[in-house]
Amino acid sequence: AFLAFKRGWDSYRPTDAERLLSLQVAYVTLNEHPAGSKDQLDYAPGPEEYHAVHKKYHPIYRDILYARNYYDIFMLDLNGNLIYSVYKELDYATNFAANGAIDEHGVIQYGEWRDSGLGEAFEAAVQKPDEINVIDWKPYGPSNGALASFLSTGIKQNGKLIGVFCTQMPPDSKPI
């Protein structure tokens, strides 16, 4: 699934900034479902490969999320781009690399949420891709400031790191 999402992401628009804007419009702004239910949209209209990939895999990841009571499931590419999220909150399609990402003009762009728990989870998985990295509870802006903990690990193909898989734990799973 990751490689399919990555191909869809890369081919969607020429730049990360255009992908962010276009995908947020397609999956958040024009999504008829209210905030907190954006996951109900299986795919946005359009001929782009990303939508076909989303149609194929989104119901699977949404079912996993519900079955395991996760708050969200994420896939990030090695540039730190959040290329897939079940819930499509304000973090969707943004960048989480601590050092930012270089745009098409050679300028470093910093993602709004790079210093968040998900940003920490991304960096931890890149540094320790063979481990389950646990990021402790703290308020997470894209989830309306709710307490969030993240678990992350590397996605590998033939022993080579190709991406990051992460789950956001729900506030009610916080240990006492």
N, C-alpha and C positions, 0 to 999 in steps of 0.2 A: 504494500500500500504506500509506503513512504516514497519509493522511487516513482510511482505513478503520480502522487501529489507533487513531487519535486518537478517532474517533467511538465505537469500542468501549470505549476507556478511559473517556471521559467519561460514557458511559451505564452503565458496569458497577456503580458504587456512587456514592452522593452526595458522598463526600469522598475526597481523596487518601489519607488515613490508612486508610479502609475499603477502598479499591482495593488499597493496598499489602498489607494483611493478607489480603484475600480472594484476590488473585491469587497471592501467595506460597504460600498454602495449596493452591490449585488446581494450580499448576504446579511447585511445589517439594515441599512437605510430603506431599501425597497422590500425587505422581508416583511410580509404582512403579519407575521406573528409578533406579539408584544415582547418587550425586554423580559428576559428570563425564560422565554419559550422560542428563541431564535433557532434552537436545535430542531424544531419541527419541520423546517424547510430542508427537504432532501437534496435539492439542487436549485441553483438559479437558472433562469432561462439564458440561452445563448449557445452558439456553436463551439465555444472554446473547450479544449480538452479538459481543463480544470473542472468544469461543470459535470462532464461525463464521469470523471474520476470521483468527484464528490457524490454523485448519484449512486455509484457502485459501492463505495466504502463508508459513507456517512451513516447509513442505517446500522451497519455492523458496529461501528465505534459508539454510536448512541446507545445501542443495546448493551454493550459492555459497560458503559458508564452507568446506566440504570441498574444493571445486575450487581455491580460492585459498589454502588452508591458513591461514585466519584463525583466531585463537583465539576470537573472538566478534564478533557484529554487533549494533549497538544502534540504536534510534531513541528520541529524546528529544523531548518537546514543549517549547515555549518557556518553560514554567514550570520546566523542569529535571527533569521526571518521566521516568524510564526506562520508556517504555510498551511496549517490545519488546526482547527479547534472545533470541538463539538458545539459549544455554546455561543460562539461568536460575540464575545463581549468587546469592549473598547481596545483590548490588546490584540485582537485578530488582525493579522497581516502586518503587524508592526515588528520592529527589530529589537532584539534583546541582547545583542553583543555588547559587552562592557566597553569595549574600545570603539564601538560604532561600526558602520559599514561605509565603504567608499562608494559614492554614487558615480554616475556616468561621466561626470565632470572632474572626477578625482578628488572631490570634497568629502570629508568624513561627515556622515549624518548619524546623529545619536537618537536612538529610540526613546520615546517618552517613558517607557516602563523598564529600561535596562537595569535600574538600581532596585528593582522589585524582587520579591521572592522567586518569581519565574525567571528573571534575569540571573539570579544566583543559581537556580537549578540548571539553566542552560550552561553556564560557565562550569559548574561542577561536573556535569556530564561530559563536557569536552575534555576536561582535565582528567577525569576518572571514568572513562566510558564503560568499563567492565564492572562497575559497582552500581548499587542502588544508592543514589545520593539523596539524603533527606535534608530538606530546608525547613527549618523550624517555623512555628506559627508567628505571623505578623500580619498587620492589615495589608490588603491587596487592593490597590486603587481601582482596577478594572472591574472588580467584583463589589463595587460600592463600599470599599474599605473594609469588607468582612475579613475576619481572620482567615488566613489560608496557610496551608503547609503544602510543599511540593515534593514529589518523588521523581527523580529523573535518572535516565541511563542512556548510554550511547546506542545508536542503531548502527550495526555493522553489516558489511557485505564482503565476503571473502577475507575476513579479518581486518578490513579497513573501515575506519569510522566514516559514516556518510551522513549522519544526522543525529537528532536527539528526540527521545520519546519522554513525555512527562505527564504526570497526573497531578491534578489539584485536589487535595482532600477537602471535604466539606467541613464547615465550622462545627457541626454537631459530632464529628468524629474526634474532636480534640480530647485527649486524655485529661482526667481530673487531677 
